[in-house]
């Protein structure tokens, strides 16, 4: 109550004070009272009468609304000030700064609605994973549940990258992809005016050079010809070899049915299906070795009308390592290595042009194929040039 500013009726204005984190906000309640009726100790008007009861009721309502405003802001899990509490109480539209988790939530929510249209569950899950890594990092380093976009500095990115290397001990390629997705979210924030300065502006995230590992023609032949006593290992070998001759991703091989085999314009059988990762149709001609494997399981009464005896990807990769050990292949075999073998040993080493390789692999862009298999092409060019050189030398001698 301000006793200095009395009205002509001798009443003083009642003021309210909000204190939060050591900062005060004082504002007028719009109520007035004769100073002699004000109980400073209990912050109430007395004795009880109609006017004093009305004042006490209004003060209780103000206190309740302030508490509600505080709880509302607290639930948002963002930093706020005493001014924000007052504005929320007064019904002023708050301009709450967006946070890192906000921008991830916004992107993920939109992408979830596009699953099956222009993205996949796997792609969306990768953004969930990046968000999770950032949450843990923010809590470990700052003891916060979130971090405001406006407070992001280049040092935050460097520290996060170091955390992925030192604490998580991720491989360089995983770090590269995680930082790449983080950067994508910051670009989205800049585009939506949630942040005006890009903290990634001077940050470099070089793509790690990755050597393409695949089976050589000799290794593929040895694997194909080996007969396993174990039925399960024989089946896993067949599925792996089938993908070496088709380039199918694991989930594509797993759902392969009769409906996906069509007679093409050339009179030969083709695999035709929509690739999950790109939502793009792929059409792959069936090579003789792939047809042999399909015929092998033609009358096996497999589950759900599948063409191959599929097991889980995790079990497949475990069994294929056992297969490699038995055959004597000194490479870390995974299903994805079969796809790389298709691109290199089957296609590029047999002079299939890069643009056709890109089409058969179902890559969304030619640049993806070039980035992965450019070295293989250079090696093949070198072989051709050596042959040409020998040919020209023979001509010169003649």
Secondary structure by P-SEA (a helix, b strand, c coil): cccccccccbbbbbbbbbbcccbbbbbbcccccccccccccccccccccaaaaaaaaaaaaaaaaaaaaaaaaaaacccccaaaaaaaaacccccccccaaaaaaaaaaaaaaaccccccaaaaaaaaaaaaaaaaaaaaaccccccccccccaaaaaaaaaaacccccccaaaaaaaaaaaaaaaaaaaaaccccccccccccccccbbbbbbbcaaaaaaaaacccccaaaaaaaaaaaaaaaccccaaaaaaccccccccccccbbbbbbbbccccbbbbbcccaaaaaaaaaacccccccccccccccaaaaaaaaaaaaaaacccccccaaaaaaaaaccccccccccaaaaaaaaccccaaaaaaacaaaaaaaaaaaaaaaaaaaaaaaac
